[in-house]
Amino acid sequence: MWRALVLFLMLSGPLFAAPLMRDELAPMILAPYELGEPVNDKGVWTLLNSGGGEAGYVFETEGLAPLPGFSGAPINLLVMLDREGRFLDVRLIRQNEPIFVSGLGEAPFRAFLEQYRGHAISEPLVVGTPYGAGGTASDNIYLDGVTKATASVRIAHESILAATLAVAREKMQGIKTGPAPRPDPDHAEALDWKTLMEQGLVGRLSVTNAQLDAAFAGTRWADDGAGGAPEAPFIDLYVIDLGPPAIARAVLGPGTLAEVERFTARAPDDELYLLIEAGEHGLVSEAFVRNTAPDRISATQDGLPLALRDADILPDLAKDAPQDLEDATKMVVRLDRRLGFDPTRAWVLNLQAVRLHGQFQPEIGTTHFSLDLATPERFFLRPAAPVTLSPFQEAIRNRATDLWLLGGFLSLLFAALLAQSRLAGLRAFTPVRLSILALVIGFVGFWGQGQLSVVTVLAFLRGLTAGGLEVLLYDPFGLMVWAAAGLGFLLWGRGFFCGWLCPFGALQEFAHHIGRLLRLPHWEPPASMARALLWTGPAALAVLVVIAFAAPEHAEKAAEIEPFKTAITVHFDRPWPYVLWAGGWIAVSAVWFKGFCRSICPLGAVMRIGGLLRLRRWIPRREACGSPCQLCRVRCRYGAIAPQGQIRYSECFQCLDCVTIHDDPKQCVPLILAAKRQRKAA
């Protein structure tokens, strides 16, 4: 009956929490915004500004992107997005990640989420550190991860992006993605001023005094400044894109062309434009300060303002430019392509015309004239949008050095254990073994965070029934350790991981050696108790499996039976009950050799399967082993040798002590007796 219940729980899959109700969600909205109306039943709501107008969307990620975390449950986050696709806020609603529940706490997780504010969904956001190919020239926007919790924050990041893109596709069509085009330096085209005008490469805005009067007609400024010749130009503006070198060479004198090239080399993301105003407008006011935003010129694209600034270049025109433009007002302005400006798409340049009414503290009246502009695509190179790497690929790139070092270490370890007779026969075998275990503790454990855990096993089991096995790909370092443990299963059983690659197991072994140096007593459980302890690990594993499926919200607490997170992941930086539990088992190991591994370790219970999966009996035996010789059985600290001499591979930790005895003519009793018989015969 209980087996059927467990099977039902395993197949039932995870149950996701319902979206928050209005009274729960409203207090979480960032002022001055307010919660609007629900958009769908997946936790998406409209976001209202202080005036009651629609300002964007607010939504939970769980219903839109239920990516499972290491606990098996999704991380639920609240995202506030404006209508332009910018993150207003990202907040944590609910998570069950073991590292944040009782390890590091939620503070570093919440600090990580604060980095999204101000960024846009159109930006290529990745979690990691820019180095190598992803350095300062990268198009990516890097968010700092959380040390010791890389996999969990990647899961959260993917949840945010997946949910936000889902909302953007449905509700915010038209958000621009990908990098803006850059001028093609190799585009060669014979151009002069006449050709530029004929091809429409020079934008021109002409406004006569009569048109200006018409713009102010009916206002109090209608007669202020009037009286000039009606057909005389008030604005006679020419606009030329200096980004494409072919166009810049056609309109600029040699000195200015060289200055533009130097400016472009310093600021390669700025698109320069030459403004020539031959009318009375004059482009800017007398109060204008160079290298700032022009006070009477503005620009927009897609209805959004563009950041227009003076480039502080005093231009000279090419010799074939019209002579009447020599004395005109000239200015070079810049627009930043990194801020979304695309010179090949239509944008608008606006000029403000000003009139003053009255002598003392005159009233200011304004009107605007606009010019639509765009530069043909042939002058630009449009780079492909950055290739979005999978979370696994990003994790591999960010940990490339660690993975290479781990691969080298594992290769050497496999090679040494495949030549086990030579390794066990070394005079300095114990120092060599302890050196390897020190690397496992320092590099694999403390540095690489490669301590395997039963939590991953439970996540894998839940993934088999509910999907979401990709959670294992967020930690390639741990995945490589798992792969090595799996290969070790086939070659040696559980011994490869439990005896050589488990950081907490290595800590216990060091504690045992310290106990011997301190001359502490050595304790071994009685035979009956030792047989009973063989079942405590599987029992703990069974309880954890039931909890993982029946009450997943308690799974991370139950998994604290493992002291691995306290000792290895967070370096004992936890509340005292956890430190006492982990430190206590290390202290126990000083008198009871690897007590935790041999009693209640649930991961060890999983590893026992390796005793069944191994492909061969790799420990050599003789006919006399067990009858009459009992030396290996007596010396075995794991109780992995039966009285008859057979090896219990499900209990063997591959310490190689019995191999050392078996191959040593000075220790192996059958070899000693055979040598005596040979001497007598001689």
Secondary structure by P-SEA (a helix, b strand, c coil): caaaaaaaaaaccbbbbcccccccccccccccccccccccccbbbbbbccccccccccccccccccccccccbbbbbbbbbccccccccccccccccccccccccaaaaaaaaacccccccccccccccccccccccccbbbbbbbcccaaaaaaaaaaaaaaaaaaaacccccccccccccccccccccccaaaaaaaccbbbbbbcaaaaaaaacccccccccccccccccccbbbbbbcccaaaaaacccaaaaaaaaaaaaacccbbbbbbbbcccccccccccccccccccbbbbccccccccccccccccccccccccccccbbbbbbbbcccccccccbbbbbbbbbbbcccccbbbbbbbbbbbbbccccccccccccccccaaaaaaaaaaaaaaaaaaaaaaaaaaaaaaaaaaaccaaaaaaaaaaaaaaccccccccccccaaaaaaaaaaaaccccccccccaaaaaaaaaaaaaaaccccccccccccaaaaaaaaaaaaaaaaccbbbbccaaaaaaacaaaaaaaaaaaaaacccccccccccccccccccccccccccaaaaaaaaaaaaaaacccccccccccaaaaaaccccccccccccccccccccccccccccccccccccccccccccccccaaaaaaaacccccaaaaaaaaaaaaac
